Amino acid sequence: MTEFAIARPEPPSSLSDPRELVDAYLDYYRAELLRKLDGLSAKDLRQSRLPSGWTPLELLGHLTWVERRWFQWGFAAEPQQDPWGDRGPDDRWHVADEDTLETLTARFTAQCDASRAVAADVPTERRAAVGGRFSTEAEAPSLGWILFHVLQEYARHVGQLDVVRELADGRVDD
């Protein structure tokens, strides 16, 4: 068993405020995603090891777009030229040939910063603005729902990446 780069610690058990917990866990999973991608070869970043066919770089691109779709387009109703930009012509996740781990990481980091800015100091019970992803108040979820939805998306995908990483180079993690 080989070891990953040093893991960021899980948020402290002393946190009890639900908003602080969800924010801390989102940042934890954002960092875990990047940590688990670190050290994969260029080939392994672009190779799928799963029947579904996605690659680690495509997963990073997908989660960048998840952040944009749920926080900027979804919660803030900011116009987006192509909110489904992670989809290729076959409706599967896609990254451009020229994209690298470094360029995608920079986009991901910037998008996470934008997501944090959208959600900063906003009460979790506030509903998403209408006019972006949501066309009516009835379908607009609360910020709390969005935060937990994005958190579960990260937990699921980072867990899938654990399997991909083990298949790629044998590295395992808790």
HELIX and SHEET records of a PDB file:
HELIX    1   1 PRO A   18  LEU A   37  1                                  20    
HELIX    2   2 ALA A   42  ARG A   46  1                                   5    
HELIX    3   3 PRO A   56  GLU A   67  1                                  12    
HELIX    4   4 ARG A   68  PHE A   75  3                                   8    
HELIX    5   5 LEU A  101  ALA A  119  1                                  19    
HELIX    6   6 GLU A  137  GLU A  139  5                                   3    
HELIX    7   7 LEU A  143  ASP A  169  1                                  27    
END                                                                             
